[in-house]
Amino acid sequence: MILTNEQITEAYRKQDILINPFDENQLQGATYDLRVGEKGATTSAKKVVNIRETGYLTLAPGDFGIIIVFEELRVGPQYTGRFGLRSNDVRCGVKPSKFD
């Protein structure tokens, strides 16, 4: 079962799901949008990039990338999740979250 935004909030409040930091602005109809964290890497570069310093992570054609998300997640075994990019980010490029 896919949780609605209300069910995600309820599970968070009951501490069945940990999202730290939790930001209600990241809730959508049936998702919680994770934000880009400080570091990432690509298969072509084969090194960790500090996204906070560079402001971006470049993917070459056919490249794969991995990023550390801004949030810490802990989800109980009664839940399942799917991770993917927001379609707007795919069209415009993935941007890092605002850092403190």
N, C-alpha and C positions, 0 to 999 in steps of 0.2 A: 504494500500500500504506500502510495506517495503521500507525504504529509503536506497539508496546506500551510500557509504562513501562520495561521492561528495555532495549528497543531505543533509547529516548530517552536513557536513562542511558549506554548504550554509545556512542552517537553523540556525546554531550556529552564523555565521557572521551577519545574519539578526536579531539576538537575539530572534528568535522564540523558540529556545532551549538554555537553560543555562546548560553548563557543566563546573564546576569550581573545580579544574584547568583543562583546556582543553589541551590535548596532542595529536598531530596528530599521534604519534606512536601507540596510542591505537585504531586507526581506522583500520577496516578490510573491506572486500568487501561490506558488508551490515550491519555492526555493529560498535558500539563503546564499546570496552572492558573496563568495570569498574574494578577498582583495590580494593583489600582488604584494609579496613581501620584499625583503631586502636583497635576496640573492637568487641567482638562476644560472643555468648552464645549457650549452647546446652540444649536439653530437659533433658538429664540425669544429668548434673552438676547443672542446675537450678541457675546459677550465671553468672555474666558478667566476661569475661576473657579479660585481657589487652593483646592483640595479640602483641602489640609493645614490651612489656616486655618479654613474653614467647616465641615469635617467631612462635607460631602455635596455632591452636584450634583443640583439639582432639575430634573426633566423634566416639562414641562407636557403635557397630553393632546395626542397627535399630534406631539410634539416628537421630535427626533433629538438624540442626544448623542454626543460623542467624548471619550475620555479618553487621557491619556498613561499607558502602563503602567509599572509599577515596574521591570520587567526590561528589559535591553537584549537584543535578539535578533539573531542572524545565522544564517541557514540556507542551506546550499549548494543549488545548482540540482537536486540529485538528490532533494530533499525537497519536500514540499508541506505546507501547514498550513491549518487552519480555525480561525477565531477566533469565539468566542461567549461569552455569559454562562452561568455555572453556574445551573442551574434554581433552586437555593436562593436565590441572589442576586436573581433575578428576582422571586421571591415575597416576599422580605424586604427588598429594597432593596440597592443596591450600596454597600458600605462600603469606605473607604480602608484600605490596608495600614498597619501600624504603622510610624511614621517613627522614625528614629534621633534 
